[in-house]
Amino acid sequence: MVETKTLTLKVEAVEPPGAPNFRFDSYNPPLDTREIFPVGAPWPSVTKTYKPGDSVYIHYAVKNAGDGAGTGLIKVTDLDKGTVIASYAIPTLNPAERFKTTGSGAYVGKMPDTDWRLSFKVTP
């Protein structure tokens, strides 16, 4: 029997002073209302089973809800260790524009042999 571990994702958008204002958005509205989820998780689920050593890829969408154009950054933090394990640049987005990962998603890392709690924080 293969032992599986739990991957937990925390989503956080930081309100900046002034424009732009990036926030996580549903992945493919109006049909897909998920904001962040593992690649391969069947809709509408946000869960997927991982074995230790499996590569973890994530889909996310970000929208500029502010009044001005700007770039942003997503930091992925291991909540148990407090370390940043990945970061992703967001291209310049005008107000009301969205950016989302490609079909292959964003690589986060290898599933450890323990439960894994991750934080996704987006800032402009």
Phi, psi and omega in degrees: 000135181270129179276136178246159180236162182265133173252119180248133181245130175250129182252131181217129173250130182263127180282114181275159173282111181089189183268155357281173180228096182271141175215156175290143186230164176299148191292317183211070183298154000270358186279327185243110185265005181284146179264310179223130180201155179294142175300133180094355176286120184291139179296138005265013184294153171242017181242153177209147180272129178239145170257152175306135181094346177293142174285136182251121176241141185236141169262140173212158174229143180230139179236140173273105180264011182267191184262351183226162178285156177181171176253166181215181182215136173250125176252131177255121185243137172283111186293332180281325181264340181075016182255146174281123183255344178199154173214148184228130176279142175256129180295169178300125178238134173280166177307137179072003176276153180239153171229137176221158180295161177284180180301328180281343177080184180258129181284129179258318181155190178268137178297122179284173179273047180198167172296148187231118179251120183240145174248132174249116181237128180250133177223148176279000000 
